[in-house]
Structures are given as C-alpha cells and as structure tokens.
Amino acid sequence: MAVQSWFDLLKSSKKTALISDGKRKVHFLFTDGKEMAEEYDLNTDELISRRWRHKSTLGAQGQWQVEVGEPFATTVGSLDSEVIKENCSNPVFMRKDTKTSFQWRIRNLPFPKDAFSVTVEPSERCCIIKTTNKKYYKKFSIPDLDRSQLPLDSSSLSFTHASNTLIVTYKKPKEILNLEQELLNELKKLKGTDEGDINCKTHLRSSGFYPNKFLLPRSPNAANIN
C-alpha cells in the first residue's frame, strides 16, 4: 500500500531533532539525497511548517521550497543596496494545516465569496481556484495525497471568505490522519535523549530553523537519530 510505503520511507530516513522555542523541529534526510524539514507546535502537535530541498542533476544543493507554512520573502530585483520587494497588495498563497484538514489561505483577494469557484479535478490530481471576474486563477496539488497515492474527493473540499482572505479546506482522509499520528508518535520518541552534534545544527540552521549566528555549543535538548 502506498501510504505504508511513504511511512516506511519516513521511518528509514536519517532524522535530526531539536526542541526549541516551543517547537519540535525535525530534519529528514532520505536515501536519495532529498531533505525535508518540519516544525510542530509542542502544545498542540500541529504542523507549523514543512520545507523540501532537492539536489540538482549535477549534485548541487537546491533552494529550500516551502510546502506548509509562511512562504519565504521574495524579491523582484535590486537597486544599489536597496531590495525591491514584491507588491504587498498581490495575492499571497500559503498552506496552513489543522489537525484534521489541509488548509490554504490566499490573502489580498477583495472579492465577494460568490465570485469564487473552488473545484477538484481528479484526473489532473489538483484543485482549482478561479473568480468570475477572471482576476485570480490558481491550480495546486495536495502533495500528501500524491505521496500516498490517494484519490481526491470533491466532497472533502470547502471554502470560505473573510477579511479579503480566501480559506480553502480539504478534510484529511483517515489514511492521512492515521499516518500523521503514527509519525508523530515516532518523532516524540526522539525527545532530546541524546546530544546533537555539529551536523545536527548545520541541518537545522540550513533549513531556516535558526540563523547562522546562533551556532551554539551542544544542547541537551537536541537529538540526532537514525
């Protein structure tokens, strides 16, 4: 079963964990060289962020790509020493999950709710957002379902709109809920039983968990495990 195969990959990956700032921060290194970095809220166990990094065909490290959580700040160019940022009024698409649902928020969409159409396209394995005034269009996949090879179900999709923000919700299937609980149980076993090493901090720092200047001595709250 594909769900079990994905869980087995997670279990077999090399994992580096750190408890810091009220978060459980975990770095996964897979046998094919791909990396995944996740942050969980220690109080609620909710996923705060997930990032991926892949190597290029020549073996060079790529940039971190955000799957869940606030997107990285982007720029469109520079002028001398000043950075020109993207227009802050442009729509901002991000994913912010709950325990029971995948959820996406698109800010800066000042249209009434009835102007939006949100649908599932099973054949393309994606969801599509569009407006009747043709001023916004977005096609996006649900990587969690793709990794587990689970079908998309239109009855699981809903949306609402408030304060210029469109909130799209997709109810997690039971297979995903079970997988996430099993993974969380595995990660909780890593609860800072061993000291982290310099490699631990390199992985977590490179994934954005804390800046380079905070390369501190070993912490008893860090754990490096396989």
Disulfide bonds with the S-S distance in Angstrom:
none
